[in-house]
Amino acid sequence: MATELKNIYTTTLQCNCPECFSNTGLQMSYKQEWKDTFWITKATDIVREELYCKHCEFQIYPVKWTSDIERLYEYHLKKADKESYFKIKSQAYMIAFMILALLALMIYVII
């Protein structure tokens, strides 16, 4: 089962970096988790955030976020549109068709 993160929303924040105190260069990215299995491909409800300062080239973890950053995080999380995607792969259809054909053949032979 492969898990992939796809970028759904990216924005630039106008507040101070907790590391270098620069007022420019904070970039917030929201990434949605996608699961890909043998049977299906689907987008989950899990959204992960990543805050990166371009000025000091450092990733800021949620422990160091200020109240301003947390407010902006919540605001932009509402604006980020989560995708809803669910697809059954062709392998699943083929296996289901073979099982149904085998059951029909067994019923035909028994009767």
Biopython code that builds the backbone (N, CA, C, O; Angstrom):
import numpy as np
from Bio.PDB.StructureBuilder import StructureBuilder

atoms = [
    (1, "MET", "N", (0.844, -1.159, 0.000)),
    (1, "MET", "CA", (0.000, 0.000, 0.000)),
    (1, "MET", "C", (0.899, 1.235, 0.000)),
    (1, "MET", "O", (1.643, 1.477, 0.951)),
    (2, "ALA", "N", (0.820, 1.992, -1.053)),
    (2, "ALA", "CA", (1.643, 3.188, -1.189)),
    (2, "ALA", "C", (0.858, 4.405, -0.723)),
    (2, "ALA", "O", (-0.322, 4.560, -1.039)),
    (3, "THR", "N", (1.526, 5.257, 0.027)),
    (3, "THR", "CA", (0.933, 6.504, 0.489)),
    (3, "THR", "C", (1.690, 7.652, -0.141)),
    (3, "THR", "O", (2.920, 7.690, -0.122)),
    (4, "GLU", "N", (0.942, 8.584, -0.698)),
    (4, "GLU", "CA", (1.546, 9.715, -1.391)),
    (4, "GLU", "C", (0.917, 10.998, -0.870)),
    (4, "GLU", "O", (-0.278, 11.030, -0.577)),
    (5, "LEU", "N", (1.715, 12.055, -0.753)),
    (5, "LEU", "CA", (1.210, 13.361, -0.346)),
    (5, "LEU", "C", (1.142, 14.264, -1.570)),
    (5, "LEU", "O", (2.141, 14.465, -2.261)),
    (6, "LYS", "N", (-0.051, 14.809, -1.834)),
    (6, "LYS", "CA", (-0.227, 15.721, -2.963)),
    (6, "LYS", "C", (-0.540, 17.114, -2.439)),
    (6, "LYS", "O", (-1.370, 17.285, -1.547)),
    (7, "ASN", "N", (0.135, 18.100, -3.006)),
    (7, "ASN", "CA", (-0.036, 19.482, -2.594)),
    (7, "ASN", "C", (-1.400, 19.986, -3.052)),
    (7, "ASN", "O", (-1.718, 19.936, -4.240)),
    (8, "ILE", "N", (-2.215, 20.476, -2.097)),
    (8, "ILE", "CA", (-3.540, 20.970, -2.455)),
    (8, "ILE", "C", (-3.646, 22.489, -2.310)),
    (8, "ILE", "O", (-4.525, 23.104, -2.914)),
    (9, "TYR", "N", (-2.760, 23.101, -1.515)),
    (9, "TYR", "CA", (-2.856, 24.544, -1.300)),
    (9, "TYR", "C", (-1.518, 25.064, -0.783)),
    (9, "TYR", "O", (-0.921, 24.463, 0.110)),
    (10, "THR", "N", (-1.051, 26.169, -1.336)),
    (10, "THR", "CA", (0.184, 26.809, -0.896)),
    (10, "THR", "C", (-0.068, 28.307, -0.796)),
    (10, "THR", "O", (-0.688, 28.899, -1.679)),
    (11, "THR", "N", (0.413, 28.916, 0.282)),
    (11, "THR", "CA", (0.226, 30.344, 0.473)),
    (11, "THR", "C", (1.450, 30.948, 1.157)),
    (11, "THR", "O", (2.227, 30.243, 1.802)),
    (12, "THR", "N", (1.606, 32.245, 1.008)),
    (12, "THR", "CA", (2.676, 32.984, 1.665)),
    (12, "THR", "C", (2.085, 33.748, 2.838)),
    (12, "THR", "O", (1.087, 34.453, 2.689)),
    (13, "LEU", "N", (2.705, 33.608, 4.008)),
    (13, "LEU", "CA", (2.216, 34.272, 5.215)),
    (13, "LEU", "C", (2.981, 35.566, 5.457)),
    (13, "LEU", "O", (4.190, 35.630, 5.236)),
    (14, "GLN", "N", (2.283, 36.580, 5.904)),
    (14, "GLN", "CA", (2.899, 37.874, 6.209)),
    (14, "GLN", "C", (3.011, 38.033, 7.723)),
    (14, "GLN", "O", (2.353, 38.893, 8.309)),
    (15, "CYS", "N", (3.833, 37.217, 8.347)),
    (15, "CYS", "CA", (4.102, 37.350, 9.772)),
    (15, "CYS", "C", (5.565, 36.958, 10.013)),
    (15, "CYS", "O", (6.233, 36.437, 9.120)),
    (16, "ASN", "N", (6.045, 37.214, 11.219)),
    (16, "ASN", "CA", (7.451, 37.001, 11.525)),
    (16, "ASN", "C", (7.787, 35.518, 11.664)),
    (16, "ASN", "O", (7.014, 34.729, 12.207)),
    (17, "CYS", "N", (8.965, 35.168, 11.155)),
    (17, "CYS", "CA", (9.487, 33.813, 11.308)),
    (17, "CYS", "C", (9.984, 33.648, 12.748)),
    (17, "CYS", "O", (10.687, 34.528, 13.245)),
    (18, "PRO", "N", (9.645, 32.558, 13.430)),
    (18, "PRO", "CA", (10.103, 32.368, 14.808)),
    (18, "PRO", "C", (11.616, 32.119, 14.914)),
    (18, "PRO", "O", (12.176, 32.231, 16.004)),
    (19, "GLU", "N", (12.275, 31.789, 13.817)),
    (19, "GLU", "CA", (13.707, 31.500, 13.844)),
    (19, "GLU", "C", (14.547, 32.735, 13.530)),
    (19, "GLU", "O", (15.435, 33.094, 14.303)),
    (20, "CYS", "N", (14.271, 33.387, 12.397)),
    (20, "CYS", "CA", (15.114, 34.506, 11.969)),
    (20, "CYS", "C", (14.417, 35.855, 12.109)),
    (20, "CYS", "O", (15.035, 36.890, 11.856)),
    (21, "PHE", "N", (13.152, 35.868, 12.505)),
    (21, "PHE", "CA", (12.346, 37.082, 12.713)),
    (21, "PHE", "C", (12.196, 37.923, 11.454)),
    (21, "PHE", "O", (11.966, 39.130, 11.534)),
    (22, "SER", "N", (12.324, 37.296, 10.298)),
    (22, "SER", "CA", (12.107, 37.980, 9.031)),
    (22, "SER", "C", (10.603, 38.084, 8.780)),
    (22, "SER", "O", (9.851, 37.173, 9.124)),
    (23, "ASN", "N", (10.170, 39.179, 8.189)),
    (23, "ASN", "CA", (8.759, 39.395, 7.925)),
    (23, "ASN", "C", (8.339, 38.854, 6.561)),
    (23, "ASN", "O", (7.147, 38.844, 6.251)),
    (24, "THR", "N", (9.268, 38.413, 5.755)),
    (24, "THR", "CA", (8.945, 37.884, 4.430)),
    (24, "THR", "C", (9.522, 36.477, 4.302)),
    (24, "THR", "O", (10.527, 36.144, 4.929)),
    (25, "GLY", "N", (8.887, 35.682, 3.503)),
    (25, "GLY", "CA", (9.452, 34.387, 3.174)),
    (25, "GLY", "C", (8.807, 33.184, 3.818)),
    (25, "GLY", "O", (9.219, 32.061, 3.531)),
    (26, "LEU", "N", (7.808, 33.359, 4.681)),
    (26, "LEU", "CA", (7.130, 32.198, 5.258)),
    (26, "LEU", "C", (6.140, 31.627, 4.247)),
    (26, "LEU", "O", (5.294, 32.345, 3.714)),
    (27, "GLN", "N", (6.258, 30.343, 3.997)),
    (27, "GLN", "CA", (5.383, 29.683, 3.028)),
    (27, "GLN", "C", (4.722, 28.494, 3.692)),
    (27, "GLN", "O", (5.397, 27.617, 4.233)),
    (28, "MET", "N", (3.389, 28.466, 3.650)),
    (28, "MET", "CA", (2.608, 27.382, 4.235)),
    (28, "MET", "C", (2.057, 26.517, 3.114)),
    (28, "MET", "O", (1.447, 27.021, 2.171)),
    (29, "SER", "N", (2.278, 25.197, 3.223)),
    (29, "SER", "CA", (1.772, 24.244, 2.234)),
    (29, "SER", "C", (0.888, 23.225, 2.937)),
    (29, "SER", "O", (1.206, 22.752, 4.028)),
    (30, "TYR", "N", (-0.212, 22.898, 2.302)),
    (30, "TYR", "CA", (-1.119, 21.865, 2.797)),
    (30, "TYR", "C", (-1.069, 20.709, 1.812)),
    (30, "TYR", "O", (-1.225, 20.893, 0.605)),
    (31, "LYS", "N", (-0.848, 19.502, 2.354)),
    (31, "LYS", "CA", (-0.729, 18.318, 1.508)),
    (31, "LYS", "C", (-1.724, 17.263, 1.982)),
    (31, "LYS", "O", (-1.838, 16.983, 3.175)),
    (32, "GLN", "N", (-2.441, 16.685, 1.018)),
    (32, "GLN", "CA", (-3.435, 15.663, 1.314)),
    (32, "GLN", "C", (-2.839, 14.288, 1.046)),
    (32, "GLN", "O", (-2.093, 14.090, 0.087)),
    (33, "GLU", "N", (-3.181, 13.356, 1.906)),
    (33, "GLU", "CA", (-2.657, 11.996, 1.782)),
    (33, "GLU", "C", (-3.539, 11.168, 0.845)),
    (33, "GLU", "O", (-4.762, 11.144, 0.981)),
    (34, "TRP", "N", (-2.896, 10.495, -0.101)),
    (34, "TRP", "CA", (-3.569, 9.605, -1.047)),
    (34, "TRP", "C", (-3.059, 8.196, -0.827)),
    (34, "TRP", "O", (-1.861, 7.989, -0.633)),
    (35, "LYS", "N", (-3.959, 7.227, -0.856)),
    (35, "LYS", "CA", (-3.578, 5.822, -0.702)),
    (35, "LYS", "C", (-3.821, 5.089, -2.015)),
    (35, "LYS", "O", (-4.867, 5.232, -2.647)),
    (36, "ASP", "N", (-2.838, 4.313, -2.400)),
    (36, "ASP", "CA", (-2.901, 3.560, -3.640)),
    (36, "ASP", "C", (-2.625, 2.095, -3.311)),
    (36, "ASP", "O", (-1.511, 1.745, -2.922)),
    (37, "THR", "N", (-3.637, 1.237, -3.465)),
    (37, "THR", "CA", (-3.489, -0.186, -3.205)),
    (37, "THR", "C", (-3.700, -0.951, -4.511)),
    (37, "THR", "O", (-3.902, -0.358, -5.571)),
    (38, "PHE", "N", (-3.650, -2.258, -4.412)),
    (38, "PHE", "CA", (-3.886, -3.105, -5.582)),
    (38, "PHE", "C", (-5.316, -2.950, -6.078)),
    (38, "PHE", "O", (-5.572, -3.033, -7.279)),
    (39, "TRP", "N", (-6.253, -2.723, -5.150)),
    (39, "TRP", "CA", (-7.662, -2.699, -5.485)),
    (39, "TRP", "C", (-8.193, -1.305, -5.808)),
    (39, "TRP", "O", (-8.985, -1.140, -6.736)),
    (40, "ILE", "N", (-7.753, -0.286, -5.034)),
    (40, "ILE", "CA", (-8.346, 1.046, -5.160)),
    (40, "ILE", "C", (-7.293, 2.148, -5.080)),
    (40, "ILE", "O", (-6.159, 1.927, -4.655)),
    (41, "THR", "N", (-7.708, 3.344, -5.502)),
    (41, "THR", "CA", (-6.959, 4.586, -5.289)),
    (41, "THR", "C", (-7.939, 5.563, -4.668)),
    (41, "THR", "O", (-9.030, 5.776, -5.196)),
    (42, "LYS", "N", (-7.542, 6.173, -3.520)),
    (42, "LYS", "CA", (-8.467, 7.092, -2.870)),
    (42, "LYS", "C", (-7.720, 8.214, -2.167)),
    (42, "LYS", "O", (-6.567, 8.063, -1.763)),
    (43, "ALA", "N", (-8.407, 9.343, -2.033)),
    (43, "ALA", "CA", (-7.901, 10.488, -1.283)),
    (43, "ALA", "C", (-8.463, 10.393, 0.131)),
    (43, "ALA", "O", (-9.673, 10.265, 0.317)),
    (44, "THR", "N", (-7.583, 10.457, 1.123)),
    (44, "THR", "CA", (-8.033, 10.367, 2.514)),
    (44, "THR", "C", (-8.369, 11.759, 3.039)),
    (44, "THR", "O", (-8.168, 12.757, 2.347)),
    (45, "ASP", "N", (-8.877, 11.817, 4.254)),
    (45, "ASP", "CA", (-9.206, 13.088, 4.892)),
    (45, "ASP", "C", (-8.013, 13.691, 5.625)),
    (45, "ASP", "O", (-8.133, 14.767, 6.211)),
    (46, "ILE", "N", (-6.878, 13.025, 5.605)),
    (46, "ILE", "CA", (-5.702, 13.494, 6.336)),
    (46, "ILE", "C", (-5.014, 14.596, 5.539)),
    (46, "ILE", "O", (-4.620, 14.400, 4.390)),
    (47, "VAL", "N", (-4.878, 15.753, 6.170)),
    (47, "VAL", "CA", (-4.186, 16.893, 5.565)),
    (47, "VAL", "C", (-3.015, 17.249, 6.463)),
    (47, "VAL", "O", (-3.182, 17.452, 7.666)),
    (48, "ARG", "N", (-1.835, 17.325, 5.878)),
    (48, "ARG", "CA", (-0.633, 17.683, 6.630)),
    (48, "ARG", "C", (-0.154, 19.057, 6.184)),
    (48, "ARG", "O", (-0.264, 19.425, 5.014)),
    (49, "GLU", "N", (0.373, 19.795, 7.132)),
    (49, "GLU", "CA", (0.839, 21.139, 6.840)),
    (49, "GLU", "C", (2.360, 21.190, 6.942)),
    (49, "GLU", "O", (2.991, 20.405, 7.650)),
    (50, "GLU", "N", (2.918, 22.141, 6.210)),
    (50, "GLU", "CA", (4.362, 22.333, 6.231)),
    (50, "GLU", "C", (4.628, 23.829, 6.145)),
    (50, "GLU", "O", (4.193, 24.494, 5.205)),
    (51, "LEU", "N", (5.349, 24.352, 7.135)),
    (51, "LEU", "CA", (5.694, 25.770, 7.166)),
    (51, "LEU", "C", (7.194, 25.888, 6.944)),
    (51, "LEU", "O", (7.989, 25.306, 7.681)),
    (52, "TYR", "N", (7.570, 26.647, 5.922)),
    (52, "TYR", "CA", (8.966, 26.761, 5.516)),
    (52, "TYR", "C", (9.323, 28.237, 5.361)),
    (52, "TYR", "O", (8.569, 29.009, 4.768)),
    (53, "CYS", "N", (10.474, 28.619, 5.898)),
    (53, "CYS", "CA", (10.959, 29.991, 5.753)),
    (53, "CYS", "C", (11.995, 30.012, 4.635)),
    (53, "CYS", "O", (13.024, 29.340, 4.717)),
    (54, "LYS", "N", (11.717, 30.782, 3.600)),
    (54, "LYS", "CA", (12.657, 30.887, 2.478)),
    (54, "LYS", "C", (13.867, 31.748, 2.835)),
    (54, "LYS", "O", (14.932, 31.605, 2.235)),
    (55, "HIS", "N", (13.702, 32.641, 3.809)),
    (55, "HIS", "CA", (14.792, 33.548, 4.184)),
    (55, "HIS", "C", (15.906, 32.795, 4.912)),
    (55, "HIS", "O", (17.077, 32.919, 4.551)),
    (56, "CYS", "N", (15.552, 32.021, 5.927)),
    (56, "CYS", "CA", (16.579, 31.273, 6.678)),
    (56, "CYS", "C", (16.683, 29.822, 6.215)),
    (56, "CYS", "O", (17.506, 29.068, 6.735)),
    (57, "GLU", "N", (15.850, 29.417, 5.234)),
    (57, "GLU", "CA", (15.844, 28.066, 4.672)),
    (57, "GLU", "C", (15.719, 27.002, 5.761)),
    (57, "GLU", "O", (16.535, 26.087, 5.868)),
    (58, "PHE", "N", (14.669, 27.158, 6.560)),
    (58, "PHE", "CA", (14.451, 26.284, 7.698)),
    (58, "PHE", "C", (12.980, 25.932, 7.773)),
    (58, "PHE", "O", (12.122, 26.790, 7.563)),
    (59, "GLN", "N", (12.682, 24.679, 8.069)),
    (59, "GLN", "CA", (11.295, 24.263, 8.251)),
    (59, "GLN", "C", (10.904, 24.532, 9.701)),
    (59, "GLN", "O", (11.614, 24.135, 10.625)),
    (60, "ILE", "N", (9.773, 25.208, 9.896)),
    (60, "ILE", "CA", (9.311, 25.545, 11.232)),
    (60, "ILE", "C", (8.238, 24.537, 11.627)),
    (60, "ILE", "O", (7.224, 24.392, 10.945)),
    (61, "TYR", "N", (8.476, 23.847, 12.731)),
    (61, "TYR", "CA", (7.553, 22.833, 13.212)),
    (61, "TYR", "C", (6.490, 23.476, 14.100)),
    (61, "TYR", "O", (6.728, 24.552, 14.649)),
    (62, "PRO", "N", (5.317, 22.842, 14.257)),
    (62, "PRO", "CA", (4.215, 23.444, 15.005)),
    (62, "PRO", "C", (4.540, 23.811, 16.453)),
    (62, "PRO", "O", (3.835, 24.633, 17.039)),
    (63, "VAL", "N", (5.562, 23.242, 17.034)),
    (63, "VAL", "CA", (5.933, 23.570, 18.413)),
    (63, "VAL", "C", (6.377, 25.026, 18.518)),
    (63, "VAL", "O", (6.158, 25.668, 19.545)),
    (64, "LYS", "N", (6.993, 25.544, 17.474)),
    (64, "LYS", "CA", (7.532, 26.903, 17.501)),
    (64, "LYS", "C", (6.587, 27.944, 16.898)),
    (64, "LYS", "O", (6.958, 29.113, 16.795)),
    (65, "TRP", "N", (5.392, 27.551, 16.503)),
    (65, "TRP", "CA", (4.461, 28.492, 15.897)),
    (65, "TRP", "C", (3.989, 29.507, 16.924)),
    (65, "TRP", "O", (3.762, 29.170, 18.086)),
    (66, "THR", "N", (3.845, 30.750, 16.489)),
    (66, "THR", "CA", (3.278, 31.791, 17.335)),
    (66, "THR", "C", (1.762, 31.787, 17.179)),
    (66, "THR", "O", (1.214, 31.060, 16.350)),
    (67, "SER", "N", (1.094, 32.606, 17.983)),
    (67, "SER", "CA", (-0.371, 32.653, 17.896)),
    (67, "SER", "C", (-0.824, 33.222, 16.549)),
    (67, "SER", "O", (-1.874, 32.839, 16.034)),
    (68, "ASP", "N", (-0.031, 34.138, 15.980)),
    (68, "ASP", "CA", (-0.366, 34.676, 14.654)),
    (68, "ASP", "C", (-0.318, 33.584, 13.597)),
    (68, "ASP", "O", (-1.210, 33.482, 12.756)),
    (69, "ILE", "N", (0.715, 32.780, 13.647)),
    (69, "ILE", "CA", (0.852, 31.693, 12.670)),
    (69, "ILE", "C", (-0.275, 30.684, 12.838)),
    (69, "ILE", "O", (-0.800, 30.177, 11.847)),
    (70, "GLU", "N", (-0.657, 30.382, 14.082)),
    (70, "GLU", "CA", (-1.738, 29.428, 14.317)),
    (70, "GLU", "C", (-3.070, 29.952, 13.772)),
    (70, "GLU", "O", (-3.852, 29.191, 13.203)),
    (71, "ARG", "N", (-3.323, 31.239, 13.946)),
    (71, "ARG", "CA", (-4.565, 31.815, 13.408)),
    (71, "ARG", "C", (-4.576, 31.759, 11.884)),
    (71, "ARG", "O", (-5.591, 31.420, 11.276)),
    (72, "LEU", "N", (-3.446, 32.091, 11.276)),
    (72, "LEU", "CA", (-3.364, 32.027, 9.814)),
    (72, "LEU", "C", (-3.458, 30.580, 9.321)),
    (72, "LEU", "O", (-4.039, 30.316, 8.268)),
    (73, "TYR", "N", (-2.891, 29.655, 10.078)),
    (73, "TYR", "CA", (-2.982, 28.235, 9.731)),
    (73, "TYR", "C", (-4.440, 27.794, 9.689)),
    (73, "TYR", "O", (-4.864, 27.158, 8.724)),
    (74, "GLU", "N", (-5.210, 28.122, 10.717)),
    (74, "GLU", "CA", (-6.622, 27.724, 10.762)),
    (74, "GLU", "C", (-7.431, 28.384, 9.644)),
    (74, "GLU", "O", (-8.308, 27.755, 9.052)),
    (75, "TYR", "N", (-7.134, 29.645, 9.363)),
    (75, "TYR", "CA", (-7.847, 30.359, 8.299)),
    (75, "TYR", "C", (-7.585, 29.717, 6.935)),
    (75, "TYR", "O", (-8.521, 29.463, 6.177)),
    (76, "HIS", "N", (-6.321, 29.457, 6.627)),
    (76, "HIS", "CA", (-5.990, 28.898, 5.319)),
    (76, "HIS", "C", (-6.371, 27.425, 5.211)),
    (76, "HIS", "O", (-6.591, 26.927, 4.107)),
    (77, "LEU", "N", (-6.452, 26.722, 6.336)),
    (77, "LEU", "CA", (-6.914, 25.333, 6.308)),
    (77, "LEU", "C", (-8.364, 25.276, 5.849)),
    (77, "LEU", "O", (-8.754, 24.343, 5.147)),
    (78, "LYS", "N", (-9.165, 26.264, 6.237)),
    (78, "LYS", "CA", (-10.561, 26.309, 5.775)),
    (78, "LYS", "C", (-10.641, 26.607, 4.284)),
    (78, "LYS", "O", (-11.549, 26.135, 3.601)),
    (79, "LYS", "N", (-9.688, 27.392, 3.777)),
    (79, "LYS", "CA", (-9.695, 27.740, 2.356)),
    (79, "LYS", "C", (-9.182, 26.596, 1.476)),
    (79, "LYS", "O", (-9.529, 26.516, 0.298)),
    (80, "ALA", "N", (-8.364, 25.719, 2.042)),
    (80, "ALA", "CA", (-7.800, 24.601, 1.271)),
    (80, "ALA", "C", (-8.915, 23.603, 0.962)),
    (80, "ALA", "O", (-9.565, 23.090, 1.873)),
    (81, "ASP", "N", (-9.129, 23.336, -0.308)),
    (81, "ASP", "CA", (-10.169, 22.403, -0.721)),
    (81, "ASP", "C", (-9.602, 20.994, -0.758)),
    (81, "ASP", "O", (-8.714, 20.681, -1.551)),
    (82, "LYS", "N", (-10.140, 20.145, 0.128)),
    (82, "LYS", "CA", (-9.734, 18.751, 0.120)),
    (82, "LYS", "C", (-10.435, 18.044, -1.034)),
    (82, "LYS", "O", (-11.627, 18.237, -1.269)),
    (83, "GLU", "N", (-9.685, 17.241, -1.731)),
    (83, "GLU", "CA", (-10.270, 16.487, -2.836)),
    (83, "GLU", "C", (-10.942, 15.233, -2.293)),
    (83, "GLU", "O", (-10.484, 14.642, -1.316)),
    (84, "SER", "N", (-12.021, 14.840, -2.933)),
    (84, "SER", "CA", (-12.653, 13.567, -2.610)),
    (84, "SER", "C", (-12.567, 12.711, -3.876)),
    (84, "SER", "O", (-13.172, 13.023, -4.901)),
    (85, "TYR", "N", (-11.811, 11.642, -3.777)),
    (85, "TYR", "CA", (-11.545, 10.806, -4.941)),
    (85, "TYR", "C", (-11.559, 9.355, -4.497)),
    (85, "TYR", "O", (-10.955, 9.006, -3.483)),
    (86, "PHE", "N", (-12.242, 8.517, -5.248)),
    (86, "PHE", "CA", (-12.280, 7.081, -4.984)),
    (86, "PHE", "C", (-12.435, 6.379, -6.320)),
    (86, "PHE", "O", (-13.384, 6.636, -7.061)),
    (87, "LYS", "N", (-11.497, 5.491, -6.623)),
    (87, "LYS", "CA", (-11.558, 4.780, -7.896)),
    (87, "LYS", "C", (-11.190, 3.322, -7.677)),
    (87, "LYS", "O", (-10.170, 3.007, -7.064)),
    (88, "ILE", "N", (-12.029, 2.451, -8.182)),
    (88, "ILE", "CA", (-11.727, 1.020, -8.150)),
    (88, "ILE", "C", (-10.929, 0.711, -9.406)),
    (88, "ILE", "O", (-11.312, 1.099, -10.509)),
    (89, "LYS", "N", (-9.821, 0.012, -9.229)),
    (89, "LYS", "CA", (-8.935, -0.271, -10.355)),
    (89, "LYS", "C", (-9.485, -1.412, -11.203)),
    (89, "LYS", "O", (-10.340, -2.180, -10.763)),
    (90, "SER", "N", (-8.978, -1.503, -12.417)),
    (90, "SER", "CA", (-9.474, -2.511, -13.358)),
    (90, "SER", "C", (-9.148, -3.933, -12.893)),
    (90, "SER", "O", (-9.876, -4.867, -13.229)),
    (91, "GLN", "N", (-8.068, -4.114, -12.126)),
    (91, "GLN", "CA", (-7.743, -5.448, -11.612)),
    (91, "GLN", "C", (-8.867, -5.964, -10.717)),
    (91, "GLN", "O", (-9.194, -7.150, -10.760)),
    (92, "ALA", "N", (-9.456, -5.094, -9.914)),
    (92, "ALA", "CA", (-10.537, -5.500, -9.022)),
    (92, "ALA", "C", (-11.756, -5.930, -9.832)),
    (92, "ALA", "O", (-12.405, -6.922, -9.500)),
    (93, "TYR", "N", (-12.068, -5.186, -10.893)),
    (93, "TYR", "CA", (-13.191, -5.572, -11.739)),
    (93, "TYR", "C", (-12.937, -6.914, -12.420)),
    (93, "TYR", "O", (-13.840, -7.747, -12.501)),
    (94, "MET", "N", (-11.729, -7.128, -12.903)),
    (94, "MET", "CA", (-11.404, -8.392, -13.582)),
    (94, "MET", "C", (-11.514, -9.576, -12.618)),
    (94, "MET", "O", (-12.078, -10.610, -12.976)),
    (95, "ILE", "N", (-10.990, -9.440, -11.418)),
    (95, "ILE", "CA", (-11.055, -10.534, -10.447)),
    (95, "ILE", "C", (-12.508, -10.797, -10.041)),
    (95, "ILE", "O", (-12.909, -11.954, -9.920)),
    (96, "ALA", "N", (-13.296, -9.747, -9.831)),
    (96, "ALA", "CA", (-14.707, -9.928, -9.485)),
    (96, "ALA", "C", (-15.454, -10.622, -10.623)),
    (96, "ALA", "O", (-16.289, -11.490, -10.369)),
    (97, "PHE", "N", (-15.166, -10.251, -11.875)),
    (97, "PHE", "CA", (-15.797, -10.886, -13.020)),
    (97, "PHE", "C", (-15.417, -12.368, -13.099)),
    (97, "PHE", "O", (-16.270, -13.211, -13.379)),
    (98, "MET", "N", (-14.152, -12.686, -12.855)),
    (98, "MET", "CA", (-13.717, -14.094, -12.893)),
    (98, "MET", "C", (-14.388, -14.906, -11.798)),
    (98, "MET", "O", (-14.779, -16.049, -12.034)),
    (99, "ILE", "N", (-14.530, -14.337, -10.600)),
    (99, "ILE", "CA", (-15.193, -15.058, -9.509)),
    (99, "ILE", "C", (-16.660, -15.298, -9.837)),
    (99, "ILE", "O", (-17.175, -16.390, -9.594)),
    (100, "LEU", "N", (-17.343, -14.293, -10.387)),
    (100, "LEU", "CA", (-18.739, -14.475, -10.774)),
    (100, "LEU", "C", (-18.891, -15.509, -11.889)),
    (100, "LEU", "O", (-19.821, -16.315, -11.864)),
    (101, "ALA", "N", (-17.992, -15.490, -12.856)),
    (101, "ALA", "CA", (-18.035, -16.476, -13.940)),
    (101, "ALA", "C", (-17.799, -17.878, -13.399)),
    (101, "ALA", "O", (-18.461, -18.825, -13.823)),
    (102, "LEU", "N", (-16.866, -18.019, -12.470)),
    (102, "LEU", "CA", (-16.583, -19.326, -11.865)),
    (102, "LEU", "C", (-17.787, -19.820, -11.066)),
    (102, "LEU", "O", (-18.129, -21.001, -11.137)),
    (103, "LEU", "N", (-18.428, -18.941, -10.314)),
    (103, "LEU", "CA", (-19.621, -19.332, -9.565)),
    (103, "LEU", "C", (-20.760, -19.729, -10.508)),
    (103, "LEU", "O", (-21.463, -20.706, -10.249)),
    (104, "ALA", "N", (-20.944, -18.993, -11.577)),
    (104, "ALA", "CA", (-21.998, -19.340, -12.555)),
    (104, "ALA", "C", (-21.704, -20.688, -13.194)),
    (104, "ALA", "O", (-22.615, -21.488, -13.406)),
    (105, "LEU", "N", (-20.432, -20.944, -13.502)),
    (105, "LEU", "CA", (-20.065, -22.234, -14.086)),
    (105, "LEU", "C", (-20.293, -23.368, -13.104)),
    (105, "LEU", "O", (-20.770, -24.434, -13.493)),
    (106, "MET", "N", (-19.962, -23.158, -11.836)),
    (106, "MET", "CA", (-20.173, -24.205, -10.816)),
    (106, "MET", "C", (-21.678, -24.473, -10.628)),
    (106, "MET", "O", (-22.078, -25.628, -10.483)),
    (107, "ILE", "N", (-22.494, -23.447, -10.628)),
    (107, "ILE", "CA", (-23.947, -23.627, -10.489)),
    (107, "ILE", "C", (-24.499, -24.345, -11.722)),
    (107, "ILE", "O", (-25.379, -25.196, -11.600)),
    (108, "TYR", "N", (-23.992, -24.009, -12.895)),
    (108, "TYR", "CA", (-24.447, -24.656, -14.128)),
    (108, "TYR", "C", (-24.085, -26.148, -14.127)),
    (108, "TYR", "O", (-24.886, -26.982, -14.549)),
    (109, "VAL", "N", (-22.887, -26.477, -13.655)),
    (109, "VAL", "CA", (-22.448, -27.880, -13.637)),
    (109, "VAL", "C", (-23.235, -28.674, -12.607)),
    (109, "VAL", "O", (-23.586, -29.826, -12.863)),
    (110, "ILE", "N", (-23.521, -28.093, -11.455)),
    (110, "ILE", "CA", (-24.260, -28.791, -10.395)),
    (110, "ILE", "C", (-25.712, -29.026, -10.819)),
    (110, "ILE", "O", (-26.270, -30.079, -10.512)),
    (111, "ILE", "N", (-26.320, -28.099, -11.496)),
    (111, "ILE", "CA", (-27.737, -28.232, -11.887)),
    (111, "ILE", "C", (-27.782, -29.001, -13.159)),
    (111, "ILE", "O", (-28.864, -29.247, -13.694)),
]
sb = StructureBuilder()
sb.init_structure("model")
sb.init_model(0)
sb.init_chain("A")
sb.init_seg("    ")
for serial, (resi, resn, name, xyz) in enumerate(atoms, 1):
    if name == "N":
        sb.init_residue(resn, " ", resi, " ")
    sb.init_atom(name, np.array(xyz, "f"), 0.0, 1.0, " ", f" {name:<3s}", serial, name[0])
structure = sb.get_structure()
